[in-house]
């Protein structure tokens, strides 16, 4: 019997915006209507509306297909507004760097980054820094 992908967790109003709050913005940036997306994916327009509204969970395969339709290079980008696509890419790069370093070097790397951000007037170098 084939296994089915489990849908993502249903949204919880107590936790703030649902995890798919930016799907409509991505769709609009791709200049697609809900019906066009539905037709390409073989689902109903109501399904697309329910995903975008956080009223129905999106399976992992459907989430990956949405990312492809919307031109995202990584499905995780759909969790951010389309304008933040560079931020998502930068976070992935930073994670790769941090994952490759021993703890002390990772801390030094982060401190250097905070110092640079502070020097350029960013709020990234805030008081939450570990010493």
N, C-alpha and C positions, 0 to 999 in steps of 0.2 A: 504494500500500500504506500503510495507516495506521501512524503511528508509535506506539510504546508508551512509556509513562513508564518511565524507568529506576528500579529499586528503589534505596533508599538502601543505603549500604555495609553489608555483613554485620558483625555485632558481632565485636570482637576481645577475647578474654579478657585480653590484656595491657594494654589501655587502660582497664580499670575497667568500671563499669556500662555496659550497652548503652544506646544512645540512646533506647530506648523503655521504659526501666525504670519509668516512671510511668503507663503506659497502664492497668494494672489499677486503680490508685488512682482515675484519672479515671473509668473505667467504673463502679467501685463508688460513687463520689460521685454519678454519674448514676442510680444504683440500677438498673443493667442487668446481666444475666448475660451470660456469653460467648455463649451460644446466642441470646439476644435480639439482641445486636450482630451476630452472624453472620447471622441471618435478615434483619435490616434491610439488611445490606450484600451479601447474596447469596453469602456464603462459608461455609465450615464452621466449627464451633466449634473444631476443631483448629487452623484457621488463626489464629483470634483468640488462642488459647493460645500458639501459636508466636510471634506478634508480641509478645505481652506478655512472653514468656520470653526474647526476643531471639534466638530460633532461626531466624527467618525475617525477611527485610527487608519493610518496608511501602512500597508505591509512594506517590508524592506524592498522586495522586488519592484513594487509600484513607486516607492520613494526614489529608487535608482532610475527608473524610467522617467519620472518627472524631472530629475536632475538633467538627464540627457536631453529631454525636450526643451528645457529652459536654458540650456547652454552652460550649466554649471560644470566646472571641471572636477568637482568632488561633491557627492550628495550632501555632505555635511554643510556645504555652503548654503543650502536651502534653509538652514536653521537661523541664518542671519539675513538682514535686508540685502537686496542685490548690491547696493552701494558699498557694503562691507565685504565684498568678495576678496579684496586685497588684504583685509584684516584676517580673514579666515586662512588665506594662503600664508601670511606672515606667522600666524599662530602655529600652523603645521611645521613651518621651517624652524621656528624657535623650539618646538617640541622635539624635533629630530636632533637639534644641537644639544639640548638639555639631556636627552635620553642617552647621548653618547658620552657624556662627561661624568667623572666621579663627583660625588656630592659637593666637595669643597670647591672644585673648579666650576661646577654649575652655579654655586652661590656667588663666586667671583664674577662669572659671566653676567649674571643677573644684576649685580651691583654696578658693573661697568655700564650696562644698558640703562639702568636707572640714572646714573650720573650723566650719561649722554642726553637722556630725555630732559633732565633738569637743566642742563646747559642750553638746550634748545627751547626751553620754555614750556615743556610738556608737563602735565600733571602726573605723569607716570612715576616720577621720583617722589612719592609721597612718604608719609611717616610710617607706613606699614612695613618698611624695609627692615629685614633682619640684619643684625650686626654680629 
